[in-house]
Amino acid sequence: SFAAVSSSMLHLLAQGWFDSSIILVGEETDDTKVNVWAFLTPFHWTVWLMIVVTIIMSGLVYWGLEMYNDGSDKQSLSREPMTNIFYSAMSFTGQFEFQPSTKSARLFTFSLSFWALLVVSTYTANLASFLVAENTREIQVKSVSDAVRLNKRMCVVRSTAPDALISQTFPTAQLVGMKSEPEIYQGVRDGNCSFALSAVGSWDEFEGRRDINKDCSLAWIGRVFRFQESGFVLKSDSGTLCTSLVRDVINLHLAEMKEAGFIDRAWQKHLQGSSDINCEALEAAKQVTASDGDEESQQLDLADTGGLFIVHFGLTGIAILMAVVQKYVGNRKARRGACEDNRGQDEKCTDGSSNNSKKPKEAGEYGNVLTQDQQLTELEEQGRYKALYKEQNLKLAELSAQMLQVLAAVNEMQHEASTYQQENSLEVEMTN
């Protein structure tokens, strides 16, 4: 322990070497921090990347539906891919600009708007916890006088210099006497006291002990109450003269050791030998990983939001298939309508062959037969239908390939995010 003992007729104090300045020790708190990028923290960067990819892909898919089946939207969007991407981005903010007119386009826009609703709702719900500053118990105490004014209980070792000095200076101070230094720190941790009255040198020694400050939550609070030093107590040997040979010799050697830096080196060596935890290094590690620690533990990554993207991509694939079927059925209906019209003109259409080719009627059965030019025109029309159908199948294959690439990229990003979280958790555990 420590004591500042006054000189008397029989005892003298050697030159001080131990810093016994009186300080307050309490639980450390976090200050309010302003983060201008807090609006991005609810989602992990991989989720934001997937949102951008999904918006661009959705705009291009809707543009492809309009190109594939003209009239999918009441607006003319087939030649404006950037407009489709812009409308897709606006749907993320709740502004819906598409005007679908076909079943496939309506299914796709429903999937897009439902995905945007879920993503925005999740983002809004998780945003509040990041916009509010995270604080532990904020202590409005910067000195011993503040603690006395706020009626804070202070643990102190009985019959020591801090006990006597604080009691004399502040008669109304709420002091809780303890038997030893470890007990006053434990009193703060247990909540029996708000602060502990200690000395700088004594706190330097106990700060690095795991049994006293295992999580480095205790810290020096506020300003020094009184600067003072303590030293060895010597018995006076002045005899008949007003001098003390022992004191003067010890003071001479102490002054030389101070000037040479020996006392500081010896004290630091003592602290390193008695400390089993480095709070300064731990605090530095906390500051470095502050943005990757508490925030990332609450951030939503692809493992949490991947289902939203998968559902939207699945419904997008269904909408593309519906567009293909719708186009094929429309072509068949158009050809059948043409046959019905030709029947009214005494022409016979049959569906016996796969390409719905029409057989010429025998002369005299219903009237006139198809001329050779009419037959050539019919074959050319069938060839155009086949070419258009083939082109549509190629576009569908390209869209399907792009969807598979996007899904593969989502799975890869989700795997990388999971691996990154596991490595980060191992690093934090190793640091602790």
C-alpha positions in Angstrom: 0.0 0.0 0.0 1.0 3.6 0.3 1.1 6.3 2.9 2.2 10.0 3.0 3.7 10.3 6.5 4.6 13.7 7.9 8.0 14.4 9.4 8.3 14.6 13.2 11.0 14.9 15.8 11.8 11.2 15.5 11.0 10.3 11.9 11.9 11.8 8.6 10.8 11.2 5.0 13.4 10.5 2.3 13.0 12.0 -1.2 9.8 10.8 -2.8 10.0 8.2 -5.6 6.5 6.6 -5.5 3.7 8.6 -7.2 1.0 8.6 -4.6 -1.2 11.3 -6.3 -4.8 10.7 -5.4 -7.1 9.7 -8.3 -10.5 8.1 -9.0 -10.9 4.7 -10.5 -14.2 3.6 -12.0 -15.8 1.6 -14.8 -14.8 2.9 -18.2 -17.5 4.2 -20.5 -17.8 4.7 -24.3 -18.2 8.3 -25.6 -20.8 9.1 -28.1 -19.5 8.8 -31.6 -20.8 10.3 -34.8 -20.6 8.1 -37.9 -21.7 9.8 -41.1 -21.8 6.4 -42.8 -24.1 4.8 -40.2 -26.9 4.5 -42.8 -24.9 1.8 -44.6 -24.1 -0.3 -41.5 -27.4 -2.3 -41.3 -26.2 -4.4 -44.3 -22.9 -6.0 -44.9 -21.1 -4.8 -48.0 -21.9 -8.1 -49.8 -25.6 -7.4 -49.3 -25.3 -3.9 -50.8 -23.4 -5.4 -53.8 -26.2 -7.9 -54.3 -28.8 -5.2 -54.1 -27.1 -3.2 -56.9 -26.7 -6.4 -59.0 -30.3 -7.3 -58.5 -31.6 -3.8 -59.4 -29.5 -3.8 -62.7 -30.5 -7.4 -63.5 -34.2 -6.8 -62.9 -34.1 -3.7 -65.2 -32.4 -5.8 -67.9 -34.8 -8.7 -67.5 -37.9 -6.4 -67.8 -36.3 -4.9 -70.9 -35.7 -8.4 -72.3 -39.4 -9.3 -71.7 -40.5 -6.2 -73.6 -38.1 -7.0 -76.4 -39.2 -10.6 -76.5 -42.9 -9.9 -76.3 -43.7 -6.4 -77.5 -46.5 -4.9 -75.5 -45.5 -6.4 -72.1 -45.7 -2.8 -70.8 -48.2 -0.1 -71.6 -45.2 2.2 -72.1 -42.7 1.9 -74.9 -39.7 0.6 -73.1 -38.2 -1.9 -75.6 -35.6 0.5 -76.8 -34.7 2.1 -73.5 -32.7 -0.3 -71.2 -31.5 2.4 -68.9 -35.0 3.6 -68.3 -35.9 0.0 -67.2 -32.9 0.0 -64.8 -34.0 3.4 -63.5 -37.5 2.2 -62.8 -36.1 -0.9 -61.2 -34.0 1.3 -58.8 -37.0 3.5 -58.0 -39.0 0.4 -57.0 -36.3 -0.1 -54.3 -37.4 3.2 -52.8 -41.1 2.4 -53.0 -41.8 4.2 -56.2 -43.3 1.9 -58.8 -43.2 3.1 -62.4 -43.8 -0.1 -64.4 -47.1 -0.6 -66.2 -47.2 -4.4 -67.0 -49.9 -5.6 -69.3 -49.0 -9.4 -69.7 -49.1 -12.1 -67.1 -45.3 -12.7 -67.2 -44.6 -9.0 -66.8 -47.1 -8.8 -63.9 -45.5 -11.7 -62.2 -42.0 -10.3 -62.6 -43.0 -6.8 -61.3 -44.8 -8.4 -58.4 -41.6 -10.3 -57.5 -39.6 -7.1 -57.8 -41.9 -5.0 -55.7 -42.3 -7.7 -53.0 -38.5 -8.2 -52.9 -38.0 -4.4 -52.5 -40.6 -4.3 -49.8 -38.9 -7.0 -47.7 -35.4 -5.5 -48.2 -36.5 -2.0 -47.3 -38.4 -3.2 -44.3 -35.4 -5.2 -43.1 -33.1 -2.3 -43.6 -35.4 0.2 -41.8 -35.8 -2.2 -38.8 -32.1 -2.6 -38.5 -31.2 1.0 -39.1 -32.4 2.3 -35.8 -29.9 0.4 -33.7 -27.0 2.0 -35.7 -28.3 5.6 -35.8 -28.6 5.7 -32.0 -25.2 6.2 -30.3 -24.2 3.2 -28.2 -23.4 4.2 -24.7 -22.8 2.3 -21.5 -23.4 4.1 -18.2 -22.3 7.6 -18.8 -20.5 9.0 -15.8 -20.7 12.8 -15.4 -17.8 12.8 -13.0 -14.4 14.3 -13.8 -13.0 14.9 -10.3 -13.5 14.0 -6.6 -15.5 17.2 -6.0 -18.0 16.0 -8.7 -18.3 12.7 -7.0 -19.0 14.3 -3.7 -21.5 16.8 -5.3 -23.4 13.9 -6.9 -23.4 11.8 -3.7 -21.4 9.0 -5.3 -20.1 6.3 -3.0 -16.3 6.0 -3.0 -14.4 2.9 -1.7 -11.1 3.7 0.1 -8.6 1.8 2.2 -9.1 2.7 5.8 -6.5 4.8 7.7 -4.6 5.8 4.6 -3.6 9.3 3.2 -6.6 9.4 0.8 -9.0 8.4 3.5 -7.7 11.1 5.9 -7.4 13.8 3.2 -10.8 13.3 1.5 -12.5 13.1 4.9 -10.9 16.4 6.0 -11.5 18.2 2.7 -15.1 16.9 2.1 -16.8 16.1 5.4 -20.0 15.0 3.5 -18.2 12.6 1.2 -19.7 9.1 1.2 -16.7 7.0 1.9 -16.8 3.2 2.2 -13.9 1.8 4.1 -12.1 -1.3 2.9 -9.3 -3.3 4.3 -7.1 -3.5 1.2 -6.5 -2.2 -2.3 -8.0 -5.3 -4.1 -11.2 -4.9 -2.1 -11.9 -1.3 -3.2 -11.6 -2.3 -6.9 -13.9 -5.3 -6.3 -16.3 -3.0 -4.6 -16.6 -0.9 -7.8 -17.1 -4.1 -9.9 -19.8 -5.4 -7.6 -21.6 -2.1 -7.6 -21.1 -1.3 -3.9 -19.2 1.9 -4.9 -19.2 4.1 -7.9 -15.5 4.8 -7.6 -12.4 3.8 -5.8 -9.9 6.3 -4.3 -6.4 5.1 -5.1 -2.9 6.4 -5.9 -1.4 6.6 -9.4 1.4 4.2 -8.5 -0.9 1.8 -6.8 -3.4 1.8 -9.8 -0.5 1.2 -12.2 0.3 -2.0 -10.4 -3.2 -3.3 -10.1 -4.5 -2.3 -13.5 -2.6 -5.1 -15.2 -3.7 -7.9 -12.8 -6.3 -10.3 -14.3 -7.8 -11.0 -10.9 -8.5 -7.3 -10.4 -9.2 -6.0 -13.9 -9.7 -9.1 -16.0 -11.7 -7.4 -18.8 -10.0 -4.0 -18.5 -13.3 -2.3 -17.7 -11.8 -0.3 -14.8 -9.9 2.9 -15.7 -8.6 6.1 -14.3 -11.5 8.6 -14.2 -11.1 12.4 -14.3 -8.3 14.6 -12.9 -5.8 14.1 -10.2 -7.1 15.3 -6.8 -3.7 16.1 -5.4 -0.2 15.6 -6.7 2.2 14.1 -4.2 5.0 11.6 -3.8 5.8 9.1 -1.1 9.2 7.7 -0.1 11.0 5.8 2.7 10.4 6.7 6.3 13.7 7.1 8.2 14.4 7.5 11.8 16.1 10.8 12.7 19.8 10.6 13.6 20.5 14.3 13.7 21.9 14.2 17.2 22.9 17.7 18.2 22.9 19.3 14.7 19.9 20.0 12.5 20.9 17.4 9.9 20.3 13.7 9.2 23.2 11.8 7.7 21.2 8.7 6.7 18.4 10.8 5.0 20.9 13.0 3.2 22.9 10.0 1.9 19.7 8.2 0.7 18.4 11.3 -0.9 21.7 11.7 -2.8 21.5 8.2 -4.2 17.8 8.6 -5.0 18.5 11.8 -6.9 21.3 10.1 -8.9 19.1 7.1 -9.7 16.2 9.4 -10.8 18.6 11.4 -13.0 19.9 8.2 -14.6 16.4 6.9 -15.1 17.1 3.8 -13.0 14.0 4.2 -10.8 11.7 4.5 -13.8 13.2 1.4 -15.5 13.0 -0.6 -12.3 9.4 0.4 -11.7 8.4 -0.5 -15.3 10.2 -3.9 -14.9 8.3 -4.5 -11.7 5.0 -3.7 -13.4 5.7 -6.0 -16.3 6.6 -8.8 -13.9 3.4 -8.4 -11.8 1.0 -7.8 -14.7 -0.6 -10.7 -16.5 -2.9 -8.7 -18.8 -2.0 -5.8 -21.1 -4.9 -3.4 -21.0 -3.2 -0.9 -23.3 -2.8 -3.5 -26.1 -6.3 -4.7 -25.6 -7.7 -1.2 -25.8 -5.8 -0.6 -29.0 -7.2 -3.8 -30.5 -10.7 -2.8 -29.5 -10.3 0.5 -31.3 -8.9 -1.1 -34.4 -11.7 -3.6 -34.6 -14.5 -1.3 -33.3 -16.1 -1.0 -36.8 -15.7 -4.7 -37.4 -16.8 -5.9 -34.0 -20.1 -4.7 -32.5 -21.4 -3.4 -35.8 -20.6 -6.5 -37.8 -22.2 -8.7 -35.1 -25.5 -6.8 -35.8 -25.0 -6.4 -39.6 -27.1 -8.6 -41.9 -25.1 -10.5 -44.4 -25.9 -12.8 -47.3 -26.5 -15.7 -44.9 -29.3 -13.7 -43.4 -30.8 -12.1 -46.5 -30.0 -14.7 -49.2 -33.5 -16.1 -49.1 -34.9 -12.7 -50.4 -32.7 -12.8 -53.4 -33.3 -16.5 -54.1 -37.1 -16.0 -54.1 -36.9 -13.1 -56.4 -34.6 -14.9 -58.8 -36.9 -17.9 -58.8 -39.9 -15.9 -59.6 -38.0 -14.1 -62.3 -37.2 -17.5 -63.9 -40.8 -18.4 -63.8 -41.8 -15.1 -65.4 -39.3 -15.7 -68.2 -40.8 -19.2 -68.8 -44.3 -17.8 -68.8 -43.2 -15.2 -71.4 -41.9 -18.0 -73.7 -45.1 -20.1 -73.3 -47.2 -17.0 -73.8 -45.4 -16.1 -77.0 -45.7 -19.7 -78.3 -49.4 -19.9 -77.5 -50.0 -16.5 -79.1 -48.3 -17.7 -82.3 -50.5 -20.8 -82.5 -53.6 -18.8 -81.9 -52.6 -16.4 -84.7 -52.0 -19.2 -87.1 -55.3 -20.8 -86.2 -57.1 -17.5 -86.7 -55.6 -17.3 -90.1 -56.9 -20.7 -91.0 -60.4 -19.7 -89.8 -60.2 -16.7 -92.1 -59.1 -18.9 -95.0 -61.9 -21.3 -94.4 -64.4 -18.5 -95.0 -62.8 -18.1 -98.4 -63.4 -21.8 -99.3 -59.9 -22.9 -98.2 -59.2 -25.9 -96.1 -56.7 -25.9 -93.2 -55.6 -29.0 -91.5 -53.4 -29.5 -88.4 -52.2 -33.0 -89.2 -48.5 -32.0 -89.6 -46.2 -30.4 -87.0 -45.8 -27.2 -88.9 -49.5 -26.8 -89.5 -49.0 -26.9 -93.3 -52.1 -26.5 -95.4 -53.1 -29.0 -98.0 -54.4 -27.8 -101.3 -58.0 -28.7 -102.0 -59.0 -30.8 -104.9 -60.5 -28.9 -107.8 -64.2 -28.9 -107.8 -64.6 -30.1 -104.2 -65.1 -26.6 -102.6 -64.2 -24.4 -105.5 -60.8 -22.9 -106.3 -57.5 -24.5 -105.1 -54.4 -22.6 -103.8 -52.3 -21.3 -106.6 -48.5 -21.9 -106.6 -47.8 -18.3 -105.6 -50.1 -18.7 -102.6 -48.4 -21.9 -101.6 -45.0 -20.2 -101.8 -46.3 -17.3 -99.7 -47.6 -19.8 -97.1 -44.2 -21.5 -96.9 -42.3 -18.2 -96.6 -44.6 -17.2 -93.7 -44.0 -20.6 -92.0 -40.2 -20.1 -92.4 -40.4 -16.6 -90.8 -42.3 -18.2 -87.8 -39.6 -20.8 -87.5 -36.8 -18.2 -87.6 -38.6 -16.1 -85.0 -39.2 -19.0 -82.8 -35.5 -20.0 -83.0 -34.4 -16.5 -82.2 -36.7 -16.4 -79.2 -35.2 -19.7 -77.9 -31.7 -18.3 -78.2 -32.7 -15.2 -76.2 -34.2 -17.4 -73.6 -31.0 -19.5 -73.4 -29.0 -16.4 -72.9 -31.2 -15.1 -70.1 -31.1 -18.5 -68.4 -27.3 -18.6 -68.6 -27.2 -15.1 -67.1 -29.5 -16.2 -64.3 -27.3 -19.2 -63.6 -24.2 -17.0 -63.4 -25.9 -14.6 -61.0 -27.0 -17.5 -58.8 -23.4 -18.9 -58.8 -22.1 -15.5 -57.9 -24.6 -15.3 -55.0 -23.5 -18.7 -53.7 -19.8 -17.8 -54.0 -20.3 -14.5 -52.2 -22.3 -16.1 -49.4 -19.5 -18.7 -49.0 -16.9 -16.0 -48.8 -18.9 -14.0 -46.3 -19.3 -17.0 -44.1 -15.6 -17.7 -44.3 -14.8 -14.1 -43.5 -17.0 -14.1 -40.4 -15.5 -17.4 -39.1 -12.0 -16.0 -39.5 -12.9 -12.7 -37.9 -14.5 -14.6 -34.9 -11.3 -16.7 -34.6 -9.2 -13.5 -34.6 -11.4 -11.9 -31.9 -11.2 -15.1 -29.8 -7.4 -15.2 -30.2 -7.1 -11.6 -29.2 -9.2 -12.1 -26.1 
